[in-house]
Amino acid sequence: MTIAEQIYELVKALPQNQASEVLTFVEFIRAKHLNSNQPNQPVAPVPWAEVVHSLAGTWKEDFPALEDIRDGLGSAILREH
């Protein structure tokens, strides 16, 4: 009996949730070995200024303007001079 057959015999007797865990583990092991067989390709360093420039404004819509924050807090917030 092959190893795959032995595993199959054991797994088919397990409850579905435990068999799913085994499947997840097998997929993890497979991915780990597939990734370890890939040649490591060096990544060229990117200058910090280029990274900052490429990200500038990307979160613009996610953050309120300073004036909007101050309006919501009233006079209790410190003002910049």
C-alpha positions in Angstrom: 0.0 0.0 0.0 1.4 3.4 -1.0 1.7 6.3 1.4 -1.1 8.1 -0.5 -3.4 5.1 0.0 -2.5 4.9 3.7 -3.3 8.6 4.1 -6.6 8.1 2.2 -7.6 5.2 4.4 -7.0 7.2 7.6 -8.6 10.4 6.3 -11.8 8.8 5.0 -12.6 7.6 8.5 -12.3 11.1 10.0 -15.1 13.6 10.5 -15.5 16.2 7.8 -13.9 19.0 9.8 -10.8 16.9 10.7 -10.4 15.8 7.1 -10.6 19.4 6.1 -7.7 20.2 8.5 -5.7 17.4 6.9 -6.4 18.8 3.4 -5.3 22.3 4.5 -2.1 20.9 6.0 -1.3 18.9 2.8 -1.9 22.0 0.7 0.4 24.0 3.0 3.2 21.3 2.7 2.8 21.2 -1.1 3.0 25.0 -1.4 6.0 25.1 1.0 7.9 22.7 -1.2 6.8 24.3 -4.5 8.0 27.7 -3.2 11.3 26.3 -1.9 12.1 24.9 -5.3 11.6 28.3 -7.0 14.9 30.1 -7.6 15.2 33.2 -5.5 15.3 36.3 -7.7 16.8 39.3 -6.1 14.6 42.4 -5.9 16.2 45.6 -7.0 16.2 48.2 -4.3 13.9 51.2 -4.9 15.1 54.6 -3.7 13.1 55.8 -0.7 12.1 59.1 -2.4 10.6 57.1 -5.3 8.5 55.0 -2.9 7.2 58.1 -1.1 6.4 59.8 -4.4 4.6 56.7 -5.7 2.4 56.6 -2.6 1.7 60.3 -2.4 -2.0 61.0 -2.4 -3.1 57.3 -2.4 -4.9 57.6 1.0 -6.2 61.1 0.2 -9.9 60.0 0.2 -9.6 58.0 3.4 -8.6 60.8 5.7 -10.5 64.0 6.5 -8.8 67.4 6.1 -7.4 69.1 9.1 -10.0 71.8 8.9 -12.8 69.1 9.0 -11.3 67.6 12.1 -11.1 71.0 13.8 -14.7 71.9 12.8 -15.9 68.7 14.5 -14.0 69.3 17.7 -14.9 72.9 18.2 -12.7 75.3 20.1 -11.2 72.6 22.4 -8.5 71.7 19.9 -5.1 73.4 19.8 -4.5 75.5 16.8 -1.3 75.5 14.9 0.6 78.8 14.8 
